[in-house]
Amino acid sequence: MTGTLVADATTSLVGRTVHVKVPATSANLGPGFDTLGLALARYDELEVSATPAGVEVEVHGVGEGEVPLDASHLVVRAIAHAFERAGVALPGLRLVAHNAIPHGRGLGSSGAAIVAGVMAAKGLLDGVVDFSADDLLELATELEGHPDNVAPALFGGLTIAWVTPEGPRHKKLIVHRGVSPLVLVPEHEMSTALARSLQPEQVPHEDAVFNVSRSALLVAALIQSPELLFQATEDKLHQHYRAAAMPETDRLIRALREAGHPAVVSGAGPSILVLANDPSARAAAIDLVERTADTVWQALPLAVDFKGATVTVA
């Protein structure tokens, strides 16, 4: 984060308004635990204005009547964190959110909120502080705890994220046009903390090797060879450890994979991501769910988002 902080910068920001748009994400993608993430074309959109004082939050859509409407709102906390790290006092804020990303379903809603806040800060501080791509990723990761969701939310496409002594880093890749994602969203939620607590601290050596091979294959399948997606989405590192906590998800993934569909847990679950290799295969997966599922699932045929988060200064 670089720039010349103008005198009384906070006062000069009052009246600035930015519009932020952030995509949903699916992390892990099967074998790529805490490393791979995919941006999906379903969005939270927010308008954020700098005001003389106070915090005012208005939420429409997902989370309306459920999330806090004060300074504890995650987007506001992310804005405050970015301002603090930039060395600029936080002005008052008015936030209006129109949310479409489901909460607690493994589609990166918390990561999207954090990225929305970081991007809003970037827009509000335009001309005062310059944020690099690495700065944005570092700020978001500091709040999220790991970069696998915030990286695709920030940059779009397929991202590989890793952590260095200098901070988190990412590589964005363009997904093959034949990949047709399908997200299946249940009515119930799943705690990310609970999902993580179910994993052992150590795994067998052969399972680790298995996942290394599948993760490498998955990158190739997503960017070049979609016909390999079924084998590439095999996993022995995390999904079966979490299965008991989300039995409906486990049963449906088994049914989909038995029918040849590359189905995996989306993030920490309980949603399911199917990485079909063409629209007709995606339609067949939807038909299978409608015919066989014993609980209600919302089918969301989504495109891959290639732009990532955007901010427009009004």
FITIDREN-697541 format. One record per residue (C-alpha): x, y, z; residue in one letter. Coordinates in pm, 1 decimal. Example, Ala and Ser with C-alpha at 12.3 -4.5 7.8 and 13.67 -1.06 7.14 Angstrom:
2
NODE        x        y        z residuo
NODE   1230.0   -450.0    780.0       a
NODE   1367.0   -106.0    714.0       s
# end
This chain:
314
NODE        x        y        z residuo
NODE      0.0      0.0      0.0       m
NODE    163.9    318.1   -116.1       t
NODE     64.7    679.2   -159.7       g
NODE     82.8   1024.7    -14.2       t
NODE   -167.0   1077.1    262.9       l
NODE   -323.3   1418.2    217.2       v
NODE   -383.5   1642.0    516.0       a
NODE   -716.1   1566.7    681.1       d
NODE   -775.4   1282.8    433.5       a
NODE  -1080.5   1159.3    618.9       t
NODE  -1267.9   1486.0    567.5       t
NODE  -1177.9   1488.3    196.9       s
NODE  -1337.2   1145.8    151.8       l
NODE  -1681.5   1250.2    275.5       v
NODE  -1930.4   1233.1     -9.8       g
NODE  -1739.8    970.4   -206.9       r
NODE  -1949.7    673.6   -320.1       t
NODE  -1833.1    347.2   -474.8       v
NODE  -2015.8     52.0   -628.7       h
NODE  -1867.5   -292.8   -562.3       v
NODE  -1953.2   -625.2   -726.4       k
NODE  -1808.6   -953.3   -596.6       v
NODE  -1860.2  -1308.6   -731.8       p
NODE  -1939.8  -1624.0   -540.1       a
NODE  -1660.4  -1879.1   -518.7       t
NODE  -1613.6  -2249.9   -471.6       s
NODE  -1294.4  -2358.2   -298.8       a
NODE  -1106.9  -2690.3   -290.7       n
NODE  -1277.3  -2827.4   -607.1       l
NODE  -1223.8  -3177.1   -473.0       g
NODE   -851.9  -3244.9   -432.6       p
NODE   -721.3  -2886.1   -421.4       g
NODE   -775.0  -2837.1    -48.4       f
NODE   -701.9  -2478.9     69.2       d
NODE   -531.1  -2410.0   -264.2       t
NODE   -768.5  -2407.2   -561.6       l
NODE  -1070.9  -2182.5   -604.1       g
NODE  -1316.7  -2095.8   -879.6       l
NODE  -1513.1  -1773.1   -925.6       a
NODE  -1878.7  -1818.7  -1019.9       l
NODE  -2121.7  -1576.5  -1182.9       a
NODE  -2347.1  -1505.6   -886.2       r
NODE  -2286.4  -1174.5   -715.8       y
NODE  -2319.4   -958.3   -410.4       d
NODE  -2341.4   -590.2   -508.1       e
NODE  -2286.4   -301.8   -268.7       l
NODE  -2292.4     76.1   -266.7       e
NODE  -2067.6    232.6     -5.8       v
NODE  -2051.3    604.0     77.1       s
NODE  -1820.1    796.1    308.8       a
NODE  -2019.7   1008.9    553.1       t
NODE  -1923.9   1257.8    825.7       p
NODE  -1984.0   1010.7   1109.5       a
NODE  -2152.5    688.3   1217.7       g
NODE  -2225.7    359.4   1043.8       v
NODE  -2548.1    286.5    857.6       e
NODE  -2604.7    -55.6    697.3       v
NODE  -2893.2   -166.9    478.0       e
NODE  -2916.3   -525.9    351.9       v
NODE  -3143.0   -664.5     80.1       h
NODE  -3167.2  -1024.2    -36.7       g
NODE  -2962.5  -1293.4    134.0       v
NODE  -2898.3  -1208.7    497.8       g
NODE  -3173.2   -949.3    521.6       e
NODE  -3298.4   -945.3    880.4       g
NODE  -3017.7  -1177.4    988.5       e
NODE  -2680.3  -1002.4    962.8       v
NODE  -2579.9   -710.4   1189.7       p
NODE  -2652.1   -356.8   1072.8       l
NODE  -2373.0   -181.3   1260.2       d
NODE  -1993.8   -165.0   1270.9       a
NODE  -1976.5   -540.0   1335.4       s
NODE  -2103.0   -612.9    981.6       h
NODE  -1826.0   -805.8    804.7       l
NODE  -1803.1   -566.0    509.4       v
NODE  -1767.1   -269.1    746.1       v
NODE  -1502.2   -456.0    944.8       r
NODE  -1309.1   -525.2    624.2       a
NODE  -1326.3   -158.4    521.6       i
NODE  -1204.1    -55.3    866.2       a
NODE   -918.4   -306.9    847.8       h
NODE   -803.5   -175.4    509.0       a
NODE   -817.9    186.6    629.2       f
NODE   -621.9    100.5    941.4       e
NODE   -352.2    -79.6    743.8       r
NODE   -336.5    216.2    502.8       a
NODE   -290.4    459.5    790.7       g
NODE   -604.6    661.2    720.9       v
NODE   -872.3    732.6    980.4       a
NODE  -1205.7    572.2    897.5       l
NODE  -1486.4    813.1    801.3       p
NODE  -1850.9    743.8    867.6       g
NODE  -2000.8    487.2    632.1       l
NODE  -2330.9    417.4    462.4       r
NODE  -2353.3     69.2    314.3       l
NODE  -2634.3    -68.2     99.2       v
NODE  -2591.3   -437.3     11.4       a
NODE  -2785.5   -643.1   -240.8       h
NODE  -2679.0  -1000.5   -167.8       n
NODE  -2731.6  -1308.1   -385.8       a
NODE  -2458.9  -1539.6   -253.1       i
NODE  -2607.9  -1795.2     -9.7       p
NODE  -2472.7  -1779.5    345.0       h
NODE  -2320.5  -2082.1    518.4       g
NODE  -2344.0  -2300.8    208.5       r
NODE  -1981.0  -2327.5     92.4       g
NODE  -2001.1  -2057.4   -175.6       l
NODE  -1759.5  -1809.2    -21.8       g
NODE  -2009.1  -1565.6    130.6       s
NODE  -1771.9  -1454.7    407.3       s
NODE  -1484.0  -1425.7    161.8       g
NODE  -1705.7  -1220.4    -69.7       a
NODE  -1799.2   -985.5    215.2       a
NODE  -1433.4   -938.8    306.7       i
NODE  -1335.6   -877.7    -55.4       v
NODE  -1626.4   -633.1    -92.2       a
NODE  -1493.2   -435.9    202.8       g
NODE  -1136.3   -435.4     78.3       v
NODE  -1247.6   -326.3   -269.2       m
NODE  -1472.1    -56.3   -123.3       a
NODE  -1174.7     78.1     69.9       a
NODE   -967.8     73.0   -247.9       k
NODE  -1233.4    278.5   -426.7       g
NODE  -1288.7    522.7   -142.2       l
NODE   -914.2    580.0   -110.3       l
NODE   -858.6    619.5   -484.6       d
NODE   -600.5    893.5   -532.0       g
NODE   -499.4    880.3   -166.4       v
NODE   -355.2    528.2   -128.4       v
NODE   -260.0    283.1   -402.9       d
NODE   -343.9    -83.0   -338.2       f
NODE   -159.9   -345.4   -544.6       s
NODE   -307.7   -687.5   -622.7       a
NODE    -80.7   -837.7   -356.8       d
NODE   -198.0   -576.2   -106.4       d
NODE   -563.0   -663.0   -169.4       l
NODE   -497.3  -1035.3   -133.5       l
NODE   -298.2   -985.0    184.9       e
NODE   -565.6   -766.9    344.7       l
NODE   -841.8  -1012.5    257.1       a
NODE   -640.8  -1314.5    372.5       t
NODE   -561.8  -1149.5    706.1       e
NODE   -934.7  -1143.2    778.6       l
NODE  -1038.7  -1469.9    612.0       e
NODE   -747.2  -1675.2    745.3       g
NODE   -666.6  -1849.1    416.6       h
NODE   -657.7  -1727.2     53.4       p
NODE   -842.2  -2003.5   -136.0       d
NODE  -1179.1  -1819.9   -142.6       n
NODE  -1068.3  -1458.2   -145.0       v
NODE   -825.5  -1508.2   -435.8       a
NODE  -1090.6  -1611.1   -693.1       p
NODE  -1333.2  -1353.9   -549.6       a
NODE  -1073.6  -1082.7   -608.6       l
NODE   -933.5  -1192.2   -942.1       f
NODE  -1187.6  -1423.1  -1107.4       g
NODE  -1135.8  -1743.9  -1302.5       g
NODE   -950.7  -2040.8  -1155.3       l
NODE   -693.9  -1940.1   -897.0       t
NODE   -408.7  -2123.6   -734.5       i
NODE   -325.8  -1964.0   -399.0       a
NODE    -29.1  -2021.8   -173.2       w
NODE    140.6  -1852.0    121.5       v
NODE    501.4  -1728.6    132.3       t
NODE    702.7  -1561.2    410.2       p
NODE    624.4  -1234.0    229.9       e
NODE    250.2  -1302.4    229.0       g
NODE    -14.6  -1482.4     21.0       p
NODE     25.7  -1509.7   -355.0       r
NODE   -196.0  -1628.0   -640.8       h
NODE   -196.1  -1733.5  -1003.2       k
NODE   -507.2  -1677.9  -1213.1       k
NODE   -587.5  -1918.5  -1495.6       l
NODE   -855.6  -1901.2  -1763.5       i
NODE  -1101.3  -2191.8  -1751.0       v
NODE  -1176.9  -2392.2  -2066.7       h
NODE  -1498.5  -2273.7  -2229.2       r
NODE  -1639.8  -2627.4  -2219.6       g
NODE  -1653.1  -2633.7  -1838.8       v
NODE  -2015.4  -2591.1  -1724.4       s
NODE  -2040.5  -2550.5  -1346.1       p
NODE  -2351.4  -2650.8  -1157.0       l
NODE  -2404.1  -2564.5   -791.5       v
NODE  -2659.4  -2757.3   -586.4       l
NODE  -2762.9  -2564.6   -276.5       v
NODE  -2951.0  -2731.8     12.6       p
NODE  -3178.2  -2555.2    258.4       e
NODE  -2951.0  -2617.8    557.5       h
NODE  -2621.4  -2448.6    642.4       e
NODE  -2282.3  -2583.7    744.6       m
NODE  -2028.9  -2423.2    976.1       s
NODE  -1684.8  -2388.1    817.0       t
NODE  -1526.6  -2415.3   1161.9       a
NODE  -1712.0  -2741.3   1227.7       l
NODE  -1612.2  -2880.8    887.4       a
NODE  -1246.5  -2802.5    952.1       r
NODE  -1258.4  -2955.9   1299.7       s
NODE  -1351.7  -3294.4   1151.6       l
NODE  -1023.9  -3332.1    964.1       q
NODE   -725.7  -3511.3   1116.6       p
NODE   -394.9  -3329.5   1161.1       e
NODE   -214.4  -3608.1    974.8       q
NODE   -313.9  -3818.2    672.7       v
NODE   -159.7  -4132.4    523.1       p
NODE    130.4  -4076.3    285.2       h
NODE    -47.9  -4253.0     -1.7       e
NODE   -351.4  -4024.3     40.5       d
NODE   -129.8  -3716.6     22.0       a
NODE     35.9  -3845.8   -295.5       v
NODE   -306.4  -3929.3   -440.6       f
NODE   -424.8  -3573.4   -386.9       n
NODE   -109.8  -3417.0   -528.1       v
NODE   -162.1  -3610.2   -850.9       s
NODE   -532.1  -3524.2   -872.7       r
NODE   -473.9  -3154.9   -797.8       s
NODE   -220.7  -3132.2  -1079.6       a
NODE   -457.9  -3317.3  -1310.1       l
NODE   -747.2  -3090.0  -1210.2       l
NODE   -563.6  -2777.0  -1320.0       v
NODE   -498.0  -2937.7  -1659.4       a
NODE   -859.1  -3056.4  -1685.3       a
NODE  -1004.9  -2713.4  -1605.5       l
NODE   -789.2  -2513.7  -1843.3       i
NODE   -726.6  -2761.0  -2125.3       q
NODE   -889.9  -3104.8  -2100.7       s
NODE  -1241.8  -3101.0  -1948.3       p
NODE  -1291.4  -3465.7  -2043.7       e
NODE  -1057.5  -3552.0  -1753.1       l
NODE  -1267.9  -3373.9  -1489.2       l
NODE  -1420.7  -3688.8  -1340.6       f
NODE  -1086.8  -3846.9  -1248.8       q
NODE   -939.0  -3506.5  -1163.9       a
NODE  -1201.3  -3436.9   -894.5       t
NODE  -1121.0  -3747.3   -687.0       e
NODE  -1013.2  -3666.2   -331.5       d
NODE   -886.6  -3847.8    -22.5       k
NODE   -781.2  -3550.6    187.4       l
NODE  -1092.3  -3388.6    332.2       h
NODE  -1433.8  -3481.6    189.8       q
NODE  -1482.8  -3825.0    345.2       h
NODE  -1376.8  -3694.9    687.9       y
NODE  -1659.8  -3439.5    673.1       r
NODE  -1922.0  -3672.3    525.6       a
NODE  -2083.7  -3769.3    856.3       a
NODE  -2162.7  -3403.4    929.4       a
NODE  -2352.7  -3361.2    601.4       m
NODE  -2507.6  -3698.9    508.4       p
NODE  -2745.3  -3557.0    244.7       e
NODE  -2448.9  -3399.3     65.4       t
NODE  -2250.5  -3721.4     83.7       d
NODE  -2538.8  -3932.3    -52.3       r
NODE  -2602.3  -3700.8   -345.0       l
NODE  -2233.8  -3674.1   -436.4       i
NODE  -2211.8  -4053.6   -438.3       r
NODE  -2519.3  -4079.4   -662.8       a
NODE  -2385.5  -3816.2   -901.4       l
NODE  -2040.3  -3973.3   -924.1       r
NODE  -2185.9  -4320.4   -973.5       e
NODE  -2361.5  -4172.4  -1277.2       a
NODE  -2033.2  -4029.0  -1405.1       g
NODE  -2071.5  -3665.0  -1294.7       h
NODE  -1765.8  -3483.9  -1147.9       p
NODE  -1933.3  -3383.2   -821.2       a
NODE  -1748.9  -3247.3   -516.1       v
NODE  -1825.8  -3063.2   -194.9       v
NODE  -1825.5  -2687.8   -259.3       s
NODE  -1588.5  -2531.6     -9.1       g
NODE  -1676.3  -2650.8    339.7       a
NODE  -2023.6  -2753.2    216.6       g
NODE  -2299.0  -2842.7    233.2       p
NODE  -2346.6  -2726.2   -128.4       s
NODE  -2226.4  -2946.2   -412.3       i
NODE  -2028.2  -2834.8   -715.8       l
NODE  -2058.0  -3035.4  -1037.3       v
NODE  -1787.6  -2952.0  -1291.7       l
NODE  -1965.6  -3077.5  -1602.1       a
NODE  -1773.5  -3076.6  -1927.8       n
NODE  -2063.2  -2948.8  -2139.8       d
NODE  -2414.5  -2801.3  -2090.9       p
NODE  -2588.7  -3129.6  -2177.8       s
NODE  -2399.8  -3313.8  -1902.7       a
NODE  -2499.6  -3038.3  -1662.4       r
NODE  -2865.2  -3079.2  -1762.7       a
NODE  -2837.4  -3454.1  -1704.1       a
NODE  -2700.3  -3390.0  -1354.3       a
NODE  -2993.9  -3160.0  -1275.0       i
NODE  -3235.7  -3427.3  -1397.0       d
NODE  -3070.3  -3690.0  -1176.3       l
NODE  -3103.3  -3465.9   -870.8       v
NODE  -3470.4  -3394.6   -941.8       e
NODE  -3543.5  -3766.7   -980.9       r
NODE  -3344.1  -3912.5   -693.2       t
NODE  -3268.8  -3657.7   -419.2       a
NODE  -3456.7  -3713.0    -93.4       d
NODE  -3416.9  -3349.2     18.1       t
NODE  -3468.9  -3014.9   -156.1       v
NODE  -3175.5  -2882.0   -360.0       w
NODE  -3169.7  -2555.6   -553.3       q
NODE  -2992.7  -2611.2   -885.8       a
NODE  -2785.8  -2313.0  -1002.0       l
NODE  -2630.7  -2353.5  -1348.4       p
NODE  -2360.8  -2085.6  -1332.4       l
NODE  -2094.3  -1954.4  -1565.1       a
NODE  -1736.7  -1907.9  -1453.8       v
NODE  -1671.3  -1545.5  -1360.4       d
NODE  -1356.5  -1423.7  -1534.4       f
NODE  -1334.9  -1064.9  -1400.8       k
NODE  -1342.7  -1105.2  -1025.1       g
NODE  -1437.3   -819.7   -793.4       a
NODE  -1486.8   -476.5   -943.8       t
NODE  -1516.6   -131.0   -790.6       v
NODE  -1652.1    178.4   -964.0       t
NODE  -1609.7    524.5   -817.7       v
NODE  -1926.0    729.1   -857.1       a
# end
